[in-house]
């Protein structure tokens, strides 16, 4: 996991990265330190499926 400037990156690969916007931004803790998260970047095997699942109404 990497973080900075309101972005968190959770990846096992550079492939299949998807950015999820957190709106409104939320407070989160990492190593006992509180920070604001605006984007969560994750690497997944099927990016299109994740985007579809997150945008389905």
Secondary structure by P-SEA (a helix, b strand, c coil): ccccccbbbbcccccbbbbbbcccbbbbbcccbbbbbcbbbbbcccaaaaaaaaacc
